[in-house]
């Protein structure tokens, strides 16, 4: 149950709930077909309502995977309305037919439900909405079938798509985030509405990135896109979210409980803009008139690469990684660049023998960055071991565009993203445009 308060307290703005029929008419939440613990849906909604705006007043999206009967869907709708009250967005902001998504600024303090919906927003205002209490929607996964769902696709092959009954009460709770199945970019460009959200597994998103990157970016100029981890990640590991940000995907789902590179990048990305949980995409990813393909950033209009030079000077009071009293680290610093494929790079300093208190390197690392607007820089300190894998000491990750030039102290964070004062690095940074 603590997973929801912890994620929201860390700045998460979209939480996912997998809903199933429970005993005594009460829906439950758990990851389907696994041994995860079962939680009452109403308890999850209460936790989201209590913690949604503790660290940011900007909107939270409650992304729902609905496997419930119509009867329990009505119970879910009742809980959403009664527990969240005015926090739940129940209609367009001005009560009129909308033509585009509102700014997060206009949605402060609101919780938006992302789920399947009967009909569209237009029907609610045109008087053509069906007054029946239930309706049917296609009962397939929101994402396209791919290798992550091999057994499921075999099971469905040669069969007509089944239908799921959806209660009007739950459908009416969905406003700006209607979950839809994605066919292809051409179909989406012609038929999709601004309030429709398609979901992709990480492998399907990668394939679109590789084969039709520019179309994917254009799609994300018009629509919200959610990317979620492969079903094969039974260990709750995370993929690299940078790949998806390169295409402008807005909602990149991660397992917040799993520390490591993925969460470091996520924390670094959303540390900017006051930690509000929302970051404005670069202009060339918001303008449908412009073309950007992450695979070929040098073809972008206004292409301007930069040279990043980092001199790693020294470290201060680096923590021990071994609890033995006489343990001393042999530190090295690795600088990693995450961004478009052409910018992926890493370089490291030499290691310093037996000195975690005040190691001195004066090593200079140089990088060429072709899409600086998208690049993330991760500083990693490790304890060198010549006979086995190096041990993690600390890290700090931030967008290249947020880096200040000159002499800087970098205050290190632990594996789970918490600070470890007074551990730091002392560096000199220079960023110059390449003619």
Steps between C-alpha positions, in 0.01 A plus 500: 500500500794733567600491132243766404585754775873448436470550124285812537731639769787455253322721246328233288208652305352181354420189703373174355234275650404154374140443615323166545180373660541439872302334776190654656443723198820701561745539207864422570832614354787267417725418206296240314612135483782560750549443872495869591294597804135595453388844617149640517437749218345748743820493711712578193271791406522630858881484491512680164263769628707552815843514334436628146592861576745470790804597292340651187166666435507396134251238371526128568383241246347182641564245223253215536507152350140385546422125527190539717137405449248777434374473859843557650577773246206691647654452845830638366324806358328559833830477690672737257226761539449466875866474606657748257211746488593821319855373438365264233465671162147417385455733201696731271635805681249751367216251467504540121622285214879519492727513196830417672657390824524767771833598651606322822493852648121504454461156655673564832349300784315265264514121462427371148382145432658327200284205395267374229198717424167458324496732199692826497504843661311655208193283562471629855443853367309429179212322672572177310636308799335165569297511822528126561674398821751269329675468167762292323864572427755276332649267760860500381810637659556868425839425350564313180573130529871432493756251621425599859161336463582200284275256681214748508531570127496128424188465711324781310615405151215421266235627744284807486585766756286449806304784658516632855196645673569844641284684750391854412585618852867402462515617139377845604801537732729505193544842339836587340664154511300240308698177455497377141661227291776617263486376139763702314618858465305567180173384656573701813575817302166476319268369772643562848356760737718723717371337821587143394802327655670196345728267694808315372720236656865603507590261215223630272601860575863418416394348170303812405796713603736300283275468195292820502658732755389827340138377477511398865616850596222656288244268663612625841450860387126423482435218747602382844694173491569257782786248490516221756751225592506162328307217664825305503635733774385270779772647724340848471812632328482819294578583139685817398233776489726725293422298187132588535561866588700521175170444316308745718302230686338679793420216742789256546404248767772375734513278806567768761590239761803383295814710542753540219571674173135531391385673817817715511416633154137554595592689817753706304256588223224611737728673748481797261207741485480514877436126532133555406486176299455664159768609252439688174631314195746678266333719239591271209303219670189714549476653152323272251652705216850391597658160443720331755627143492699390807705270275626796289513813720746667262218537244289709737428864411718720720739212578762626746730245666704591807832394646474403867827501693504379861813512711453272802720667760437334836258322732405572860412250773378218281309234697635152568332221310627232737399511866835363616676751722823509298322516160618780267365564150706523181277755324458572131248731334306409188306761304216356290309685228143386424312641203442420135695191383778713353560661841511184714848504653696443819853575614671454833796622701777279633446358848675633809644248747365496856361853521133572548560805717649740243596323173650726232479418126530810280382277211325663204213330312373633166169434322325616184123531548283521187161555669583692819132581562439130571828397664532386861833486685558244775800518733573161658762428768612139540741310720746335259551125534739325266368151573123560491236754407554851637283600795261795476589798723272784387353683200335819383301543179373817333407637156789651303296818455488543879878481547679821599845567362806559713611344829220300663439265791284196420327362809469125466190289549469141620367209292142576606529870412542641851780743587820380668651819647771616500614279208569701185710545188679819399505557123548763233245508216522665161230490229577652160311503171680321219537710186 
